[in-house]
Amino acid sequence: MAGKVKWVTDIEKSVLINNFEKRGWVQVTENEDWNFYWMSVQTIRNVFSVETGYRLSDDQIVNHFPNHYELTRKDLMVKNIKRYRKELEKEGSPLAEKDENGKYLYLDFVPVTYMLPADYNLFVEEFRKSPSSTWIMKPCGKAQGKGIFLINKLSQIKKWSRDSKTSSFVTQSTKEAYVISLYINNPLLIGGRKFDLRLYVLVSTYRPLRCYMYKLGFCRFCTVKYTPSTSELDNMFVHLTNVAIQKHGEDYNHIHGGKWTVSNLRLYLESTRGKEVTSKLFDEIHWIIVQSLKAVAPVMNNDKHCFECYGYDIIIDDKLKPWLIEVNASPSLTSSTANDRILKYNLINDTLNIAVPNGEIPDCKWNKSPPKEVLGNYEILNLKFWVLLDPTSAPSRNLKFWVLPDPTSAPSGPCDLRTPSKPLQVSDRKYGSVRRLM
């Protein structure tokens, strides 16, 4: 198509603007005709609002799905994953199988979570089963660690309720909804410090689901060594990895920003835990991402004008089990270090190459299947998984996941996990000790 892309943004970040300018795109205002709008989640509400919104033309695309919050709002993410589990269970899907304790074998990747105030009585019942547990409370609609705190006593909940001017959880609503989740008190530590993973995932369409994971994610470390001691529950430098919090710590390093690349983490784990368990960990992370996207796909408004780059936050426990903590609709594009700036510039560059093929004026009718040569550091997330069942040990921690280059072929055995073997029909469910999870 002739002409240059006209762009608008209400997020004034250099990694964005430099990418637009490098392509020779033309900046315009939101009141002019535009083709590409990288907008905040607040603005997307207005664009698709019934009262104030407007109809997008075929040559316009935006960087959020209309109801992205089904995945990125903490309470709705958990609600949708729970619904997804129940639907699979009702269908008799092997995905929904449980162990002898009633835990999901393949879908136990979100900490036990309740919505407050709606689930207060259910939470109290669960709390009393393990009164020594620690729980973490988060406001549903905030980011960057704002409003988060840890509790280990019911009296702390009641105090918070009073402070929120809410006399009763059962009869009234707080000004702001919260989720309360069982705290992962056995995180994997490196150098004695807690960390989490920030991974970037691009979705170009939900129906059919097409998703990509960025290879260059990073780990965010706390500045203070971890302790599960109840005396440190209020010390957010121990418990929360958010850069917005850690940068205020005395030991924050402004050169590396308290971050490791995912590739460095992988090398560290391969040297300390072994290559096989490390590969299994990352396959499980891929699995979590795909299942979370499948959970929201049926309820997501799959507007053809939209794509989205999500920020996934994953915590790994000391048994190398990954847990999905939350998903961000607007992962930070602020560059805290030189390496941060390079990573985020390349992230936006690769995202634009997929979302706007050839840098031409968009056509929302295209099939959203870019050729592999334009993916850059993105890799396609395979939607078909297999699992190796080990009947001699506890199933939930001895499942071996892997992704196959050819989703119609099964692996040849436990010693050769990634070697395609005899092709299977899609209807086949088992192949010896190998099961296909759809």
C-alpha positions, 0 to 999 in steps of 0.5 A: 500500500502507498503512504506512510503509517500515521501513529499516535501514542499517549505513552511518551517512552523513547523505546516506542517513539524511536521505533516509530521514527526509525520506520519513517512513520508520521506522527499525528494527533488523536484527532487526526486520521491515524493508522496505529495507536499505542495507547494506555489501558485508560484510553482503550476504554474510551476507544471501545466505550459504548457511549464515547467509542467510535468505529475503527476502520480497516486501516487502524490497529491498536495495542490492546484488546477491548476487554484485556482485563479478563486476563490482566485484572487479578481477580478476573484472571483467577476467575477465568482460570477456575472456570476453564478448569471446571469446563475441562473437568465437565468435558472429561478432558485429561487436562483436568485430571486430579491426584489423590489429594484433589489437586489438578495434575496439569492445571495447578499453576495459580496459588490458591486465591480468593476475591475479597470481600465476595469470598471472605467466608471461603477464605476464612475456612481455608485459612483455618485449615492452615493457620500458620500460612502466610497470605498476600493481599493485592488490589485488583486494579493496581500495578507496580506493587501498590497497595500490596501487603502480607498477613498471617492472622485473621485480625490483620484482615479485620483491621484492614477492613476497618481501615477501608471503612468497611464494617462487614465483609459479608454485607458491604463492599470495599471501595476497591476489590482485592485478591488474597492468595496463598503466599509462595513462602518457599521461593527459589533463591539465588544469592539468598534473594527472592526473584521473579520472571518478567516474560513478554507474550504477544497475542495477535489473535484469540480466535484462532489463538496465535501467541508468541513468547519473547526470548529475552525476558529477565529476572527481578531480584529483591535487594534484601535477603529473603526470610520467611520470618513473620517479623519481616512480613512488612518489609517489602524489600524482602518480598516484592520484586517490583522495580518500582519498590526495589529502586528505593532500597539502600542496596539497589544497584543502578547499573544492573537494576537488580536484574538478570536475563532469562538466559543467565538464569537458564545457564545458572540452573543448568549448572546447579540443577541440571539441563533436564530439569531446567528444560522441564521448568521452561516447558512448564512455563510455556505450558502455563502461558498457553493454558492461561491464554486458552482460559480467556480466549472464549470470553475475549473480544477478538477484535480484528483491529487489536493485538496485545503484548502482555507482561507475565510475572512468574515465580519459581519455588524451590522445587522448580515449580513455576507459578503464575502470579499475574499478567500485565496489560501495560508492562513497563517501557521505562528503561532503568539501565542501558541493558533495559533500554536495549531489551525494550527497544528490541521488544517493541521493534519485534512486536511491530514487525509482527503487528504491522507487517512490512511497516505498511499501512495496516490492513486488519483483514490480514490473517495475522500469521507472519512468516518466521523470518520476521519474528525476531526474538519471538518464538511461536508458542505451540498449542499442542503439548505432550506429557510423559507419565511416571506411574512410580512417583508422585505425578504432580512433580514428575510430569515431563512436558515438552513442545514438539516441532511437529504437533502430530508426532509423539516423542520416542521415550524419556531419554529422547524427549524431543525426537519425533516418533510415530505420527498419531491421529489427533483423536488418539489420547495415549501412546504407551506412557505418553499422553497428548494434552490438547 
